[in-house]
Amino acid sequence: MPGLNDLNGATAYLGLGGNLGDPVANMSAALQALDAAPDIDVDAVSPLYRTPPWGVAEQPDFMNAVARVKTSLAPRALLDRCLQIERSLKRERRERWGPRLIDLDVLVYDQVEMAEEGLILPHPRMHERAFVLVPLADIAPNLRLDGHKVEHLLGSLDVSDIKRLSDDVEWWR
């Protein structure tokens, strides 16, 4: 797979979100934990967005962001690190698309396409989710998903309920 043995690392995009407790503090803690790891460098982070719930409508609004990381970890190892960070922040998986303290998703890992239990790359439904594409467009507008630029994919989605909270991309530090 491209980038796996590259000492400079692979480029991956991670989706971050949460709607319980203090999601901004949790996302900040997750990004700081990722950046502190010797095999991950947080390269760019989008501004924060308030987004309506997706999937299960009867829950609080979410806070969402996307981060670009450089990593020497393989895709599965990166996902495992994200899940470990979720657990350290007390994430409990109870209901699909339900409320959560923190959520970390591996969206894209270089040009890798793979499907195995618990990990599909690129993320299979991100092109349908404005809460992912809006912050992704902030840091990677020309990234191609299924042959289409992120900017172009946004044109077919309703983004009217997605609110940028500020232009601060250092919110997590």
Backbone bond lengths (Angstrom), bond angles and torsions (degrees), N, CA, C in turn:
res aa  C-N    CA-C-N  psi(-1)  N-CA   C-N-CA  omega(-1)  CA-C   N-CA-C  phi
1 M - - - 1.448 - - 1.529 109.09 -
2 P 1.317 117.75 142.55 1.455 120.05 -178.93 1.521 111.58 -60.16
3 G 1.301 115.19 138.24 1.454 119.78 173.09 1.517 115.71 84.78
4 L 1.324 118.48 -13.99 1.463 118.70 -172.64 1.520 112.78 -66.18
5 N 1.329 117.81 -35.11 1.455 119.99 -179.18 1.516 112.38 -106.47
6 D 1.295 117.31 7.25 1.453 123.32 179.81 1.527 109.35 -75.18
7 L 1.328 116.36 123.15 1.465 119.21 -178.98 1.526 111.64 -62.22
8 N 1.340 117.71 -26.02 1.457 120.68 177.88 1.522 111.07 -78.18
9 G 1.303 117.16 -13.27 1.450 121.39 175.58 1.502 114.70 89.44
10 A 1.299 114.10 166.32 1.457 123.46 176.37 1.522 108.45 -90.69
11 T 1.318 115.63 159.08 1.464 121.16 174.75 1.513 108.15 -101.93
12 A 1.315 115.70 128.06 1.467 120.65 178.41 1.528 108.24 -130.69
13 Y 1.321 114.99 153.56 1.464 121.83 175.82 1.517 107.50 -116.55
14 L 1.319 115.16 132.57 1.460 122.24 -177.92 1.516 109.61 -118.72
15 G 1.328 116.42 134.68 1.448 121.79 172.17 1.510 108.92 -91.82
16 L 1.325 116.62 138.09 1.460 122.11 178.60 1.512 108.98 -126.33
17 G 1.316 116.36 141.43 1.452 119.35 177.49 1.508 111.66 -163.75
18 G 1.319 114.31 170.76 1.453 121.58 176.17 1.515 109.26 175.40
19 N 1.338 115.25 157.05 1.466 119.13 178.61 1.526 113.55 -145.03
20 L 1.312 117.87 12.29 1.462 121.85 176.24 1.525 109.63 -121.58
21 G 1.322 116.13 154.18 1.460 120.13 179.61 1.514 109.72 63.28
22 D 1.312 116.06 -129.69 1.460 122.76 177.83 1.533 107.91 -114.95
23 P 1.354 118.03 84.40 1.458 119.81 -174.55 1.527 113.87 -61.67
24 V 1.333 117.75 -32.08 1.462 119.25 179.35 1.529 109.86 -66.27
25 A 1.322 116.83 -44.45 1.469 120.39 177.41 1.523 110.51 -62.38
26 N 1.325 117.53 -40.22 1.463 120.71 179.78 1.528 111.63 -66.84
27 M 1.337 117.15 -42.46 1.463 119.59 178.41 1.526 110.27 -66.18
28 S 1.319 116.76 -38.76 1.453 121.23 176.81 1.529 110.71 -61.71
29 A 1.326 116.18 -46.46 1.467 120.44 178.79 1.524 110.83 -61.52
30 A 1.327 117.50 -40.05 1.466 121.46 179.23 1.527 110.49 -63.82
31 L 1.326 117.06 -46.08 1.459 120.14 179.61 1.524 111.39 -64.60
32 Q 1.336 117.06 -39.20 1.457 119.74 178.06 1.532 111.16 -65.46
33 A 1.335 116.91 -38.26 1.465 120.31 177.63 1.526 110.61 -66.07
34 L 1.323 116.70 -41.66 1.465 119.79 177.47 1.524 110.18 -62.48
35 D 1.328 116.96 -46.70 1.456 121.54 -176.09 1.526 111.77 -67.64
36 A 1.322 117.57 -28.02 1.469 121.62 179.88 1.530 111.99 -76.97
37 A 1.315 117.26 -17.59 1.461 120.81 -179.13 1.534 109.53 -70.01
38 P 1.331 118.02 140.38 1.464 120.18 -177.48 1.531 113.61 -67.98
39 D 1.330 117.20 -17.93 1.458 120.63 -175.97 1.527 113.30 -109.17
40 I 1.344 116.85 14.05 1.468 122.29 178.85 1.526 108.34 -140.71
41 D 1.320 115.48 135.63 1.464 121.72 174.04 1.519 107.80 -126.97
42 V 1.327 117.09 120.03 1.465 120.54 175.67 1.527 106.82 -75.80
43 D 1.321 115.03 114.05 1.467 122.83 -171.43 1.528 112.77 -93.35
44 A 1.334 117.19 -34.60 1.467 122.02 -179.61 1.522 108.41 -158.91
45 V 1.327 115.91 147.62 1.470 121.44 177.93 1.525 107.49 -136.16
46 S 1.319 115.04 136.28 1.467 120.32 177.63 1.520 110.41 -72.48
47 P 1.321 116.64 165.56 1.466 118.93 167.38 1.531 109.97 -63.13
48 L 1.316 115.91 168.52 1.463 122.29 176.95 1.525 110.63 -83.08
49 Y 1.324 115.40 145.13 1.460 121.98 176.88 1.517 109.93 -129.01
50 R 1.321 115.99 144.03 1.465 122.64 168.56 1.523 105.83 -98.36
51 T 1.334 115.49 126.71 1.460 119.89 -174.99 1.530 110.53 -132.13
52 P 1.317 116.59 148.60 1.468 118.18 177.67 1.524 110.10 -70.37
53 P 1.328 117.28 155.51 1.463 120.33 178.38 1.524 110.70 -61.59
54 W 1.313 114.42 151.04 1.454 122.02 -178.75 1.520 107.09 -125.40
55 G 1.294 117.43 134.92 1.463 120.38 179.50 1.512 111.32 92.86
56 V 1.311 117.70 -74.23 1.461 123.72 176.60 1.532 106.76 -104.21
57 A 1.320 116.40 108.57 1.473 120.62 -171.56 1.523 114.00 -75.37
58 E 1.321 118.23 -29.18 1.470 121.75 -175.43 1.524 111.15 -85.23
59 Q 1.336 115.58 73.32 1.449 122.44 177.13 1.524 107.68 -161.18
60 P 1.340 117.37 166.63 1.471 119.84 -179.06 1.530 111.96 -64.73
61 D 1.338 115.42 158.97 1.461 120.67 172.77 1.523 109.77 -58.51
62 F 1.329 114.96 156.70 1.460 122.03 178.76 1.519 110.53 -100.51
63 M 1.309 114.86 158.18 1.455 123.51 164.08 1.521 104.51 -105.84
64 N 1.339 116.76 133.96 1.458 120.67 -178.71 1.517 111.32 -136.44
65 A 1.326 114.85 152.89 1.458 123.33 174.44 1.525 107.51 -157.50
66 V 1.314 115.80 168.12 1.462 122.18 174.26 1.516 107.92 -130.86
67 A 1.332 116.17 141.95 1.460 121.90 177.62 1.526 109.85 -122.91
68 R 1.335 114.97 144.28 1.464 120.72 170.67 1.519 106.44 -103.16
69 V 1.320 115.62 129.84 1.460 120.45 179.42 1.522 109.77 -125.50
70 K 1.322 114.50 152.03 1.460 122.62 168.45 1.513 105.20 -105.88
71 T 1.330 116.01 134.54 1.461 118.63 -176.79 1.519 111.62 -148.69
72 S 1.313 114.98 148.90 1.460 120.47 171.79 1.526 110.44 -96.23
73 L 1.323 116.82 -0.98 1.463 120.62 177.78 1.527 110.75 -75.81
74 A 1.308 116.05 146.56 1.467 121.72 171.90 1.533 108.08 -70.84
75 P 1.326 117.71 162.46 1.473 119.83 -177.32 1.524 114.37 -53.07
76 R 1.322 118.10 -47.48 1.470 120.91 -178.87 1.524 110.38 -64.07
77 A 1.314 117.41 -40.75 1.466 120.64 179.85 1.536 110.46 -66.03
78 L 1.333 117.26 -35.90 1.467 120.19 176.34 1.522 110.31 -65.32
79 L 1.330 116.70 -44.79 1.463 119.61 176.74 1.532 110.54 -60.54
80 D 1.322 117.07 -44.44 1.465 120.38 179.72 1.530 111.31 -59.88
81 R 1.339 116.69 -38.82 1.465 120.18 177.65 1.526 109.85 -64.74
82 C 1.330 116.70 -42.50 1.467 120.03 178.52 1.527 110.99 -61.63
83 L 1.312 117.12 -43.14 1.469 121.02 179.67 1.527 111.18 -65.61
84 Q 1.338 116.23 -37.40 1.467 119.93 177.65 1.525 109.98 -63.97
85 I 1.328 117.44 -40.78 1.468 121.19 177.96 1.520 110.31 -65.28
86 E 1.332 117.39 -41.89 1.470 120.24 175.67 1.522 110.40 -55.95
87 R 1.341 116.85 -47.60 1.470 120.62 -179.46 1.520 111.06 -62.37
88 S 1.335 116.97 -39.47 1.473 119.77 -179.69 1.532 111.21 -65.35
89 L 1.340 116.15 -23.80 1.467 121.21 177.50 1.534 111.82 -95.68
90 K 1.338 115.67 14.08 1.473 123.42 173.88 1.528 114.06 73.32
91 R 1.332 118.00 27.13 1.461 120.95 176.00 1.517 109.18 -67.89
92 E 1.321 116.24 131.31 1.463 122.54 173.41 1.513 107.57 -118.94
93 R 1.313 116.59 130.39 1.463 121.05 179.89 1.527 108.50 -94.81
94 R 1.338 114.70 105.57 1.462 119.90 -176.99 1.511 112.11 -115.96
95 E 1.326 117.30 -45.19 1.455 121.79 -172.23 1.522 108.64 -135.25
96 R 1.334 116.69 126.34 1.452 120.36 177.09 1.526 109.31 -59.81
97 W 1.327 115.33 130.59 1.466 123.68 -179.47 1.529 112.34 64.27
98 G 1.313 117.43 15.21 1.454 120.82 -179.98 1.519 111.73 -88.32
99 P 1.336 115.78 -176.09 1.462 120.48 -179.59 1.528 111.26 -63.81
100 R 1.335 115.33 151.70 1.462 119.52 -178.14 1.520 110.71 -158.20
101 L 1.323 114.99 152.96 1.458 121.70 176.40 1.524 110.82 -72.90
102 I 1.321 116.33 -38.95 1.469 122.49 -176.24 1.531 108.09 -156.56
103 D 1.313 115.03 145.83 1.461 120.80 174.47 1.514 107.39 -141.79
104 L 1.319 116.40 128.24 1.459 122.62 176.21 1.522 107.75 -123.18
105 D 1.317 116.71 123.44 1.461 121.65 179.36 1.517 109.85 -123.52
106 V 1.324 116.52 135.52 1.458 120.93 170.31 1.523 105.89 -81.66
107 L 1.319 115.96 114.38 1.461 121.56 -176.41 1.520 111.94 -90.35
108 V 1.315 115.43 -48.94 1.467 122.74 -176.70 1.512 107.29 -142.52
109 Y 1.316 116.33 141.70 1.462 122.25 175.58 1.523 106.63 -133.50
110 D 1.336 116.37 103.75 1.460 121.77 -173.57 1.531 109.33 44.74
111 Q 1.303 116.92 -134.49 1.469 120.88 177.80 1.525 111.04 -103.50
112 V 1.318 116.84 18.80 1.456 122.14 -175.89 1.526 110.49 -68.10
113 E 1.311 114.60 131.83 1.469 122.13 169.97 1.518 106.46 -117.82
114 M 1.305 115.88 123.91 1.462 120.03 -179.58 1.518 109.71 -155.39
115 A 1.308 115.01 155.29 1.462 120.99 176.12 1.520 107.57 -143.61
116 E 1.312 114.80 112.09 1.452 120.75 173.95 1.517 107.29 -141.19
117 E 1.291 117.04 169.53 1.461 119.74 -176.51 1.527 110.75 -55.71
118 G 1.326 115.64 121.26 1.452 121.39 176.70 1.520 115.77 83.72
119 L 1.327 118.64 -3.78 1.458 120.59 -179.25 1.525 110.46 -149.33
120 I 1.317 115.34 112.95 1.457 122.26 174.05 1.525 107.24 -122.53
121 L 1.317 115.70 126.58 1.460 121.86 179.53 1.523 110.47 -126.41
122 P 1.344 115.90 138.59 1.446 126.07 -12.44 1.529 111.14 -60.77
123 H 1.328 116.48 162.55 1.465 121.45 -178.30 1.529 108.51 -52.14
124 P 1.309 118.05 128.89 1.466 120.78 -168.39 1.528 117.18 -68.10
125 R 1.310 118.95 -23.08 1.466 118.85 -175.64 1.524 113.80 -120.04
126 M 1.321 117.05 9.42 1.468 117.24 -175.12 1.517 112.65 -65.99
127 H 1.328 118.82 -27.91 1.466 120.04 179.90 1.526 112.44 -68.46
128 E 1.345 117.43 -12.07 1.469 122.87 177.82 1.531 112.21 -97.51
129 R 1.305 117.58 -4.64 1.462 121.26 -169.03 1.525 111.39 -115.90
130 A 1.308 114.69 105.87 1.465 120.04 -179.88 1.525 110.86 -61.50
131 F 1.339 118.02 -32.56 1.465 120.26 -179.13 1.523 112.07 -65.27
132 V 1.333 117.40 -16.90 1.465 121.98 173.88 1.530 110.08 -95.05
133 L 1.328 116.25 -48.15 1.466 119.63 -173.28 1.521 114.05 -69.12
134 V 1.336 118.42 -34.04 1.470 119.57 -179.58 1.538 110.33 -62.11
135 P 1.342 120.04 -53.50 1.471 117.65 178.08 1.531 112.91 -68.77
136 L 1.330 117.87 -31.16 1.467 120.40 176.81 1.522 110.31 -62.37
137 A 1.327 117.20 -39.36 1.466 121.16 179.35 1.525 111.78 -63.73
138 D 1.332 117.49 -25.78 1.464 120.35 177.86 1.525 111.82 -65.53
139 I 1.326 117.13 -35.90 1.466 119.33 -175.07 1.523 113.12 -110.48
140 A 1.337 118.01 -12.35 1.470 120.52 -178.63 1.529 111.03 -150.72
141 P 1.341 118.23 59.60 1.466 120.17 -176.32 1.524 114.21 -62.03
142 N 1.337 116.50 -25.72 1.466 120.14 -178.52 1.520 113.59 -97.21
143 L 1.322 116.85 1.52 1.461 120.26 175.91 1.516 108.47 -59.49
144 R 1.324 116.44 136.88 1.467 120.62 -178.94 1.520 110.53 -102.35
145 L 1.333 114.21 130.60 1.462 122.52 175.13 1.520 106.19 -122.43
146 D 1.290 117.37 122.64 1.466 121.53 -176.84 1.529 111.27 51.54
147 G 1.330 116.63 38.45 1.449 121.30 177.26 1.513 115.82 81.01
148 H 1.334 118.17 -0.07 1.463 121.92 -178.19 1.521 109.87 -116.74
149 K 1.332 116.55 139.71 1.456 120.30 175.43 1.533 109.73 -66.61
150 V 1.322 115.14 146.07 1.466 120.97 178.26 1.524 110.02 -52.72
151 E 1.322 117.07 -44.25 1.470 121.41 179.22 1.527 111.04 -54.57
152 H 1.327 116.45 -42.85 1.465 121.27 -178.37 1.533 110.91 -67.52
153 L 1.326 116.71 -41.97 1.463 120.87 -179.50 1.526 111.80 -61.61
154 L 1.319 116.48 -32.76 1.466 120.56 179.91 1.521 112.05 -62.97
155 G 1.333 116.85 -27.56 1.456 120.79 -178.26 1.510 114.27 -61.71
156 S 1.322 117.59 -22.33 1.465 120.59 -178.28 1.527 113.01 -97.53
157 L 1.347 116.87 3.85 1.466 120.48 -176.88 1.521 111.26 -113.61
158 D 1.328 115.29 151.01 1.462 121.40 174.47 1.529 107.83 -82.31
159 V 1.319 116.11 114.06 1.460 121.27 -179.64 1.527 111.79 -110.80
160 S 1.320 116.75 9.66 1.463 120.97 -172.87 1.527 113.76 -64.14
161 D 1.326 118.48 -27.81 1.463 121.09 -178.62 1.531 113.24 -93.96
162 I 1.326 117.08 3.83 1.462 120.87 -179.37 1.521 108.21 -96.39
163 K 1.323 115.84 122.17 1.464 121.88 -173.48 1.528 111.32 -117.59
164 R 1.335 115.47 118.90 1.467 120.09 173.63 1.520 107.37 -71.92
165 L 1.329 116.91 130.28 1.451 120.82 -176.96 1.521 113.19 -85.18
166 S 1.321 116.97 -27.35 1.464 121.95 174.65 1.520 107.36 -170.31
167 D 1.314 116.15 177.76 1.457 120.61 176.59 1.528 111.99 -95.84
168 D 1.316 116.39 3.46 1.456 122.51 -175.11 1.529 110.69 -69.94
169 V 1.332 116.51 116.19 1.455 120.37 176.98 1.541 111.25 -98.85
170 E 1.324 115.89 1.67 1.463 121.38 176.94 1.529 111.17 -103.92
171 W 1.318 118.21 12.12 1.463 123.77 -176.36 1.515 112.26 -54.57
172 W 1.302 118.03 -26.83 1.459 121.76 -172.78 1.535 113.03 -86.88
173 R 1.310 118.34 -9.66 1.478 120.73 -174.03 1.499 113.04 -83.32
